[in-house]
Amino acid sequence: MAFLRIFAVVFLVVAVMAVGDARAIDLLGDKLAIHGFASQGYLDSTGNNYLTASRNGTFQLNEFGLTLTSRLTDKFHLGAQFLSRDYGTVGNNEVRLDWALADYRFHDLLGLRIGKIKRPMGFYNEERDSDFLRPMVFLPQSIYDETRRDMLIACIGGGVYGNVPAGILGDFDYQFFRGWFDFPDDSTIARVTRMSAQNIASRKNLGTVTDLDMDNKYVVGAQVIFNTSIDGLRGAVSWQRGRHELILNNGALPSGDLAIRGKYVYSLEYVNGPLTLAGEYAETDREQKLFGTRTVDGRTQEWYVMGTWAFNEQVSLSLLYDLFYSDKHDHDGTYFTRQGKPDYLAWRKDFGAGVRFDLTPSWTVKAEWHEVDGAALYLELYNSLQNIKRRWGYGVVKVSYNF
């Protein structure tokens, strides 16, 4: 298996680099196109580890992707993307099927997708693996958290979509989907849930949690984007919900449950020449039970504002303020202090600044720095609770190649 992973990664790299500066490989005329990307980053942090053991710097930050699309007719096309990524202990460069779908558009008003489809959430979730489409290395983590990527990126199922004209007001794009998905064993959310289950099992003298399987029962969601008649201005509302069964020690221990009762994202974006302004607000209402104990019950609160200024076609500067609260009604962390934990596990306030250089149409270099107040978003998974710091920072440099 290790040999196959290494071979697959090498194949992807060779395939990407062999293309030179071409934007895509077209086969069989315009019936089949192959696109791809490769990126390598360097992550360093002060005070706390972030996503991996980053306090001493790490190169465990890479992605390789290969995308195949085939337009069989004007209305029907197929597509798939294979993705290999290494984000610390997540991914380990195992090649996985990121998405694969069949898409038939009956009319501008109605289209149908089936397969492993990307899930619309906010403006940028469906494009989060396309590094050249975003101004900074990381999307705002309050809403596009890398530790929850596997819960949000795609599902196996189907959906409908379309565009509805609205006269002088503009037009609306809509999507609706339903399906299910798998949690990789190395995903951050699976590891955090195992850790939580073990803590509760120890307190209740239930022994060791040797295995935890997160079995998604369903996920359903919808999105409406309002493309206004004002040039460059659009808004959106996204909604999702789902349920996951938590199977412990192959059923030897009582099962648990994780319910996303509703995730709501409200988005606004304005583009005017070199200036792009974006802001999104979200809340996630969730409940988790383990061994009959409710370990999570509440609503998160998440929002950010980001501005990007393009000095020319090659250079742009982005500024970001990003805020996350683990409980909308507990901004000061009272829940954590009652457990004898630091109150700043309840929030994460991130001010970031980044520069992007598009050296050629294919090569992109990004660099950014973030000053952070708070330790929410599973930071305790990468740091001992006794040594976790309230104020810390992290920097990233990343080189990407796209064709």
GIHU-V940528 format. One record per backbone hydrogen bond with DSSP energy under -0.5 kcal/mol. CO is the residue of the C=O (numbers start at 1). NH is the residue of the N-H. E is the energy in kcal/mol with one decimal. If there is no record, write none. Layout:
BEGIN
CO_NH_E + CO_NH_E
END
This chain:
BEGIN
1_5_-2.2 + 2_6_-2.4 + 3_7_-2.8 + 4_8_-2.6 + 5_9_-2.5 + 6_10_-2.6 + 7_11_-2.6 + 8_12_-2.2 + 9_13_-2.4 + 10_14_-2.8 + 11_15_-2.7 + 12_16_-2.3 + 13_17_-2.8 + 14_18_-2.3 + 16_19_-1.0 + 17_20_-1.3 + 19_22_-1.4 + 24_26_-0.6 + 25_27_-0.5 + 25_34_-2.7 + 27_32_-1.9 + 28_31_-1.6 + 32_27_-3.4 + 33_69_-2.5 + 34_25_-2.3 + 35_67_-2.9 + 36_403_-2.5 + 37_65_-2.7 + 38_401_-3.0 + 39_63_-1.6 + 40_399_-2.6 + 42_397_-2.0 + 43_58_-2.0 + 44_395_-3.0 + 46_48_-1.8 + 46_393_-1.4 + 51_89_-0.6 + 52_54_-1.9 + 54_45_-1.4 + 54_57_-1.8 + 58_43_-2.6 + 59_61_-2.7 + 60_88_-1.4 + 61_41_-2.9 + 62_86_-2.4 + 63_39_-2.6 + 64_84_-3.0 + 65_37_-2.0 + 66_82_-2.6 + 67_35_-2.8 + 68_80_-2.2 + 69_33_-2.8 + 70_72_-1.0 + 70_78_-2.7 + 75_105_-2.6 + 76_72_-1.0 + 76_73_-2.1 + 77_103_-2.8 + 78_70_-2.9 + 79_101_-2.8 + 80_68_-2.8 + 81_98_-2.3 + 81_99_-1.2 + 82_66_-2.2 + 83_96_-2.6 + 84_64_-3.0 + 85_93_-2.0 + 86_62_-1.6 + 86_88_-0.5 + 87_90_-1.8 + 90_87_-2.8 + 90_92_-1.1 + 91_94_-2.0 + 96_83_-2.9 + 96_98_-0.9 + 99_81_-2.8 + 100_116_-3.1 + 101_79_-2.0 + 102_114_-1.9 + 103_77_-2.4 + 104_106_-0.8 + 104_112_-2.8 + 107_110_-1.1 + 108_163_-3.0 + 110_106_-1.0 + 110_107_-2.1 + 111_161_-1.7 + 112_104_-2.7 + 113_159_-2.6 + 114_102_-2.4 + 115_117_-0.9 + 115_157_-3.1 + 116_100_-2.2 + 117_155_-2.1 + 118_120_-0.5 + 121_125_-1.1 + 124_127_-1.0 + 125_128_-1.2 + 127_130_-2.0 + 129_131_-1.0 + 130_133_-1.9 + 131_134_-1.2 + 140_143_-0.9 + 140_144_-2.8 + 145_148_-1.1 + 146_149_-1.1 + 147_189_-0.7 + 148_151_-1.2 + 148_152_-0.7 + 149_152_-1.5 + 149_153_-1.9 + 153_119_-1.9 + 155_117_-2.4 + 155_157_-0.7 + 156_180_-1.7 + 157_115_-2.3 + 158_178_-2.2 + 159_113_-2.8 + 160_176_-2.3 + 161_111_-2.4 + 162_174_-2.4 + 163_165_-0.5 + 164_172_-2.9 + 166_169_-1.8 + 167_170_-1.1 + 169_229_-1.5 + 170_166_-2.6 + 171_227_-2.6 + 172_164_-3.3 + 173_225_-3.2 + 174_162_-1.7 + 175_223_-2.4 + 176_160_-2.2 + 177_221_-2.1 + 178_158_-2.1 + 179_219_-2.3 + 180_156_-3.9 + 181_216_-0.6 + 182_184_-0.6 + 184_187_-1.7 + 187_191_-2.0 + 188_192_-2.7 + 189_193_-1.9 + 190_194_-2.1 + 191_195_-2.2 + 192_196_-2.3 + 193_197_-2.6 + 194_198_-2.4 + 195_199_-2.0 + 196_200_-2.0 + 197_201_-2.6 + 198_202_-2.3 + 199_203_-1.7 + 200_204_-1.8 + 201_206_-3.1 + 202_205_-1.1 + 208_210_-1.0 + 211_249_-3.5 + 212_214_-0.5 + 213_215_-0.8 + 213_247_-2.9 + 214_183_-0.6 + 214_216_-0.8 + 215_245_-3.0 + 218_243_-1.7 + 219_179_-2.5 + 220_241_-2.3 + 221_177_-2.5 + 222_239_-2.6 + 223_175_-2.3 + 224_237_-2.2 + 225_173_-2.4 + 225_227_-0.8 + 226_228_-1.0 + 226_235_-2.0 + 227_171_-2.0 + 229_231_-0.6 + 230_233_-2.2 + 232_271_-1.7 + 233_228_-1.3 + 234_269_-2.5 + 235_226_-3.5 + 236_267_-2.6 + 237_224_-2.3 + 238_265_-2.3 + 239_222_-2.4 + 240_263_-2.7 + 241_220_-2.6 + 242_260_-2.6 + 243_217_-3.0 + 243_218_-1.1 + 244_258_-2.9 + 245_215_-3.1 + 245_247_-0.7 + 246_248_-0.6 + 246_256_-2.9 + 247_213_-2.9 + 248_251_-1.3 + 248_253_-1.7 + 249_252_-1.8 + 253_248_-0.5 + 256_246_-2.0 + 257_289_-2.9 + 258_244_-2.9 + 259_261_-1.0 + 259_287_-2.3 + 260_242_-1.9 + 262_285_-3.1 + 263_240_-1.8 + 264_283_-1.9 + 265_238_-2.7 + 266_281_-2.6 + 267_236_-2.1 + 268_279_-2.4 + 269_234_-2.3 + 270_277_-2.9 + 272_275_-1.9 + 274_310_-2.2 + 275_272_-2.9 + 276_308_-2.6 + 277_270_-2.9 + 278_306_-2.8 + 279_268_-2.1 + 280_304_-1.8 + 281_266_-3.3 + 282_302_-2.7 + 283_264_-2.6 + 284_286_-0.7 + 284_300_-2.4 + 285_261_-1.6 + 285_262_-1.3 + 286_298_-2.2 + 287_259_-3.1 + 288_295_-1.7 + 288_296_-1.5 + 289_257_-2.1 + 290_293_-2.2 + 293_290_-2.8 + 293_295_-0.9 + 296_288_-2.7 + 298_286_-2.6 + 299_328_-4.1 + 300_284_-0.6 + 301_325_-2.9 + 302_282_-3.5 + 303_323_-3.1 + 304_280_-1.5 + 305_321_-2.4 + 306_278_-2.6 + 307_319_-2.4 + 308_276_-2.4 + 309_311_-0.8 + 309_317_-2.5 + 314_358_-3.1 + 315_311_-1.6 + 315_312_-1.4 + 316_356_-2.4 + 317_309_-2.8 + 318_354_-2.4 + 319_307_-2.3 + 320_352_-2.4 + 321_305_-2.2 + 322_350_-3.3 + 323_303_-2.4 + 324_348_-2.0 + 325_301_-2.2 + 327_330_-2.0 + 330_333_-1.2 + 333_337_-2.0 + 334_338_-1.9 + 335_339_-0.6 + 336_339_-0.8 + 336_341_-2.7 + 337_340_-1.4 + 342_345_-1.4 + 343_346_-1.8 + 344_347_-0.8 + 344_375_-3.2 + 346_326_-2.5 + 347_375_-0.5 + 347_376_-1.6 + 348_324_-1.8 + 348_350_-0.5 + 349_373_-2.5 + 350_322_-2.8 + 350_352_-0.6 + 351_371_-2.8 + 352_320_-2.7 + 353_369_-2.3 + 354_318_-2.8 + 355_367_-2.3 + 356_316_-1.9 + 357_359_-1.1 + 357_365_-2.8 + 362_402_-2.0 + 363_359_-0.9 + 363_360_-1.5 + 364_400_-3.0 + 365_357_-3.3 + 366_398_-2.5 + 367_355_-3.0 + 368_396_-2.1 + 369_353_-2.2 + 370_372_-0.5 + 370_394_-1.8 + 371_351_-2.7 + 372_392_-2.2 + 373_349_-3.0 + 375_379_-0.7 + 378_381_-1.6 + 379_382_-1.3 + 379_383_-0.5 + 384_387_-1.1 + 384_388_-0.9 + 390_374_-3.2 + 390_392_-0.5 + 392_372_-3.1 + 393_46_-3.0 + 394_370_-2.5 + 395_44_-2.4 + 396_368_-2.2 + 397_42_-2.8 + 398_366_-2.6 + 399_40_-2.4 + 400_364_-2.4 + 401_38_-2.2
END
